Amino acid sequence: MISIATSNPVVLITGAARRIGAEIARTFHQRGFDVALHCYHSIQDANALAQELNTVRENSATVYQAQLTDIPAVKKMVQEVISWRKKINVLVNNASSFYPTTLDNANEEQWDELIGSNLKGPYFLCQAVAPTLQENNGSIVTISDIYARNPLKGYSIYCIAKAGNAMLTKSLAKELAPKVRVNGIAPGVILWPNTDDQMSDTIKQQVIEKVPLKRTGSPEDIARTALFLATSASYMTGQIITVDGGSSLT
Ligand SMILES: NC(=O)c1ccc[n+]([C@@H]2O[C@H](COP(=O)([O-])OP(=O)(O)OC[C@H]3O[C@@H](n4cnc5c(N)ncnc54)[C@H](OP(=O)(O)O)[C@@H]3O)[C@@H](O)[C@H]2O)c1
């Protein structure tokens, strides 16, 4: 169990340069964590975030770049983080690629990218991080999706990957107990996809209408839940908390 008193706890967050991942990084940093920011393409955003955090607390954030489908690169990144701080207390699996694929035109490249970033990469990242988490009674928080349970039409490979990702959380919770807790978060509508230029305001309004709380969630909603799971939920493992404004009730 990571207590805030643990000296200089270290969190590795994937996909941390922007959007929800960046908010998770700021939230953990504010609670005293040193932050290893993983990114792939968004190196400039990641460096800017590291600079922002290092201005608040010197040498408290650093950036690692890796393609999550490249397993040797994932393992190398973990070694580099451990060289930086000698340990990792928390892993947040946040990175994900997300785009539609229909059965009639999906290809193997899309399969490899969606499964690689949402499932295979996180699995081997957990494998690489497990020894240091075991030594430090650490924990893993994996960001899933409400569509892991009820699929989003036209996004089958993504949904298959996130369903596997949810089972990863439960399976590794059993395998890594009693020292390491593994939990997940299933967000609903939080931020519109990066390709939101294709989404008209009318469609966004239709999506929001279906949410019982009648609004989108915020990155802070996810970041606060991740911090809770990592630092306070001492008797929880193998659980996936839904943060969706009630969407999955409908
Ligand atoms: N946004 C939502 O409303 C929503 C809803 C449900 C679930 N979620 C889940 O919440 C998490 C964060 O959502 P988000 O919308 O903030 O994510 P996002 O912006 O779509 O993606 C986060 C980061 O993932 C990284 N990434 C993607 N493919 C990668 C790969 N192959 N290797 C390494 N990094 C890769 C990218 O890093 P670079 O930019 O550095 O390349 C990207 O910035 C995701 O797991 C997502 O599935 C989000």
The ligand as a Tripos MOL2 file, in Angstrom:
@<TRIPOS>MOLECULE
LIG
   48    52     1     0     0
SMALL
NO_CHARGES

@<TRIPOS>ATOM
      1 N1        -11.3020   10.1690  -23.8240 N.am      1 LIG1
      2 C1        -12.3350    9.5110  -23.3130 C.2       1 LIG1
      3 O1        -13.4530   10.0440  -23.1990 O.2       1 LIG1
      4 C2        -12.1900    8.0740  -22.8980 C.ar      1 LIG1
      5 C3        -13.3200    7.2730  -22.7570 C.ar      1 LIG1
      6 C4        -13.1700    5.9480  -22.3840 C.ar      1 LIG1
      7 C5        -11.9120    5.4380  -22.1290 C.ar      1 LIG1
      8 N2        -10.8180    6.2380  -22.2680 N.ar      1 LIG1
      9 C6         -9.5050    5.6800  -21.9850 C.3       1 LIG1
     10 O2         -8.7780    6.5720  -21.1670 O.3       1 LIG1
     11 C7         -7.4060    6.5860  -21.5360 C.3       1 LIG1
     12 C8         -6.9640    8.0050  -21.8940 C.3       1 LIG1
     13 O3         -7.8490    8.5340  -22.8620 O.3       1 LIG1
     14 P1         -7.4060    9.7410  -23.8220 P.3       1 LIG1
     15 O4         -8.5890   10.0680  -24.6390 O.co2     1 LIG1
     16 O5         -6.7270   10.7990  -23.0110 O.co2     1 LIG1
     17 O6         -6.3260    8.9780  -24.7230 O.3       1 LIG1
     18 P2         -5.7110    9.4360  -26.1200 P.3       1 LIG1
     19 O7         -5.4680   10.8860  -26.0950 O.co2     1 LIG1
     20 O8         -6.5330    8.8930  -27.2360 O.co2     1 LIG1
     21 O9         -4.3480    8.6000  -26.1090 O.3       1 LIG1
     22 C9         -3.4240    8.7300  -25.0320 C.3       1 LIG1
     23 C10        -2.0370    8.5240  -25.5260 C.3       1 LIG1
     24 O10        -1.8230    7.1630  -25.8810 O.3       1 LIG1
     25 C11        -0.5960    7.1330  -26.5710 C.3       1 LIG1
     26 N3         -0.5060    6.0080  -27.4940 N.ar      1 LIG1
     27 C12        -1.4100    5.5800  -28.4110 C.ar      1 LIG1
     28 N4         -0.9190    4.5310  -29.0940 N.ar      1 LIG1
     29 C13         0.3310    4.3030  -28.6070 C.ar      1 LIG1
     30 C14         1.3450    3.3740  -28.8950 C.ar      1 LIG1
     31 N5          1.1990    2.4370  -29.8330 N.pl3     1 LIG1
     32 N6          2.5140    3.4430  -28.1960 N.ar      1 LIG1
     33 C15         2.6710    4.3690  -27.2480 C.ar      1 LIG1
     34 N7          1.7460    5.2680  -26.9230 N.ar      1 LIG1
     35 C16         0.5930    5.2380  -27.5920 C.ar      1 LIG1
     36 C17        -0.4870    8.4520  -27.3330 C.3       1 LIG1
     37 O11         0.7700    9.0200  -26.9920 O.3       1 LIG1
     38 P3          1.5500   10.0510  -27.9750 P.3       1 LIG1
     39 O12         0.5720   11.1750  -28.2030 O.co2     1 LIG1
     40 O13         2.7500   10.4150  -27.2230 O.co2     1 LIG1
     41 O14         1.8280    9.2800  -29.2490 O.co2     1 LIG1
     42 C18        -1.6660    9.2650  -26.8010 C.3       1 LIG1
     43 O15        -1.3490   10.6050  -26.5170 O.3       1 LIG1
     44 C19        -7.2770    5.6000  -22.6940 C.3       1 LIG1
     45 O16        -6.8780    4.3410  -22.1950 O.3       1 LIG1
     46 C20        -8.6800    5.5220  -23.2470 C.3       1 LIG1
     47 O17        -8.9550    4.2950  -23.8920 O.3       1 LIG1
     48 C21       -10.9260    7.5350  -22.6570 C.ar      1 LIG1
@<TRIPOS>BOND
     1     1     2 1
     2     2     3 2
     3     2     4 1
     4     4     5 ar
     5     4    48 ar
     6     5     6 ar
     7     6     7 ar
     8     7     8 ar
     9     8     9 1
    10     8    48 ar
    11     9    10 1
    12     9    46 1
    13    10    11 1
    14    11    12 1
    15    11    44 1
    16    12    13 1
    17    13    14 1
    18    14    15 2
    19    14    16 1
    20    14    17 1
    21    17    18 1
    22    18    19 2
    23    18    20 1
    24    18    21 1
    25    21    22 1
    26    22    23 1
    27    23    24 1
    28    23    42 1
    29    24    25 1
    30    25    26 1
    31    25    36 1
    32    26    27 ar
    33    26    35 ar
    34    27    28 ar
    35    28    29 ar
    36    29    30 ar
    37    29    35 ar
    38    30    31 1
    39    30    32 ar
    40    32    33 ar
    41    33    34 ar
    42    34    35 ar
    43    36    37 1
    44    36    42 1
    45    37    38 1
    46    38    39 2
    47    38    40 1
    48    38    41 1
    49    42    43 1
    50    44    45 1
    51    44    46 1
    52    46    47 1
@<TRIPOS>SUBSTRUCTURE
     1 LIG1         1 GROUP 0 **** ****
